[in-house]
Amino acid sequence: MMRTYSDLIKLPTFEERFRYLKIYGRVGEDTFGFSRYLNQIFYKSDEWRRIRDAVILRDNGCDLAMRDWEIRGRVYVHHMNPITEQDILEHSAFLFDPEFLITASHITHLSLIHI
């Protein structure tokens, strides 16, 4: 199932949005390992920084784009669907598609990617 921003914003509560995005331990199935340097290069790229800024603006800097859930502190832009080494090597379009990205606080981001 590909999670999308269009589906996410139809959910009225933070809890529903969180459950929709939670991946329950699937991070790491085929993600990076010894190739972690690839994802570090990706997240420092100008292309990523531009789309990251656009997503934060779209979501008004709010956690999971929930009005009145303004993020205080570090803001993350979360890939709603796990990405792989192959996605980065092939420069997959969905890496930069706002339809598959959401703004998250540090705590929310950690909670989404860990069991």
N, C-alpha and C positions, 0 to 999 in steps of 0.2 A: 504494500500500500504506500503510495507516494503522498506524503502530507503536504498540504498546500495552504498558503496564506488565505486564499479565498474561502476555504472551508473553516480555517481556524477562527477568522473574525466573526463568523456566524454564531460561535459559541459565546454565550452571554457572561459566563463567570471565569475567573482566573483558574479555579480548580478544574473546570471542564477543559480549558485550553491546555493546562498542564498535563492532564491525563491523555489528551489527544497527541501531545508531543512526546511523552515519555517513551523511551525505547527499551526499557527493561533489560539492560545488560548487553545489548547488541553491539555497542561500541567495541571495537577491537577485533571483531570477527575476521575482518580482512582489511584492517586499517593500519597501515604504516609499519609498525614494528621497527626494524632497523632502518627503514626509509623515512623516519619521522622528520628528517631534515627537509623533505619535500613539502610537508604541510607548513613548516616554519617559513620556507621561501614563499609559499603561496600567500600566507597571511600577512606578509610584509610587502606584497606587490602593490603597485599603484592602482591596478585594476580592482583588487579587493578593497583597498582603502576607499576608493570612490563609491563602490556599491554599498559598502558598510555605512558610510556617511549618509547615503540616500535612504537606506533602510531605517536608520535611527531617526532621520527627519520624518519619514512617512509615519513611523510609530510614535512620534512626539516624545521620544526618549522614555517611553513607558514600558514596563515589564510585560512581555507577551502582548504588547499593543493594547493594554487595558487602560482606558482613561482613568485618571486619578491614581495610577500605580507608577508615578514618576520614579525613575531610577536615581538614587543618590549614590555616587561613587562610580566605579568602573562599569562601563556599558559594553555588553557583548552582543554580537550579531551571530545568532545560532543557525546552523544548517538544520532545517527541520527533518532532513533525511540524512542518514549517515553517509559520509563521503569515503572514498577509497583512494589508495595510491593511484590506481588506474584512472580514476576521475581527474586527478591532478595532471597525470602524464598526458592524458588525452585532451586536457583543457575542456572538460565537459561543460556544456552551456549552463546546466542547472546550478553550477557552482556560483554563478553570478546573477542568477535569475531571482529577483525579489519575491517571486511567487513561492520560493522555497526557503526564504530567510525570515527571521523574526528577531526583534530586539529582546534581550534578556538581561536581568541583573546577574551579578556574579553567583549569588546563591541559587537562583533559579537555573542558571546554566549548569552549574555543578550537579544539581539535583536531577536535571534532565539526562545527563550523560552517565550517571552512576546508578548502580542498582539500588 
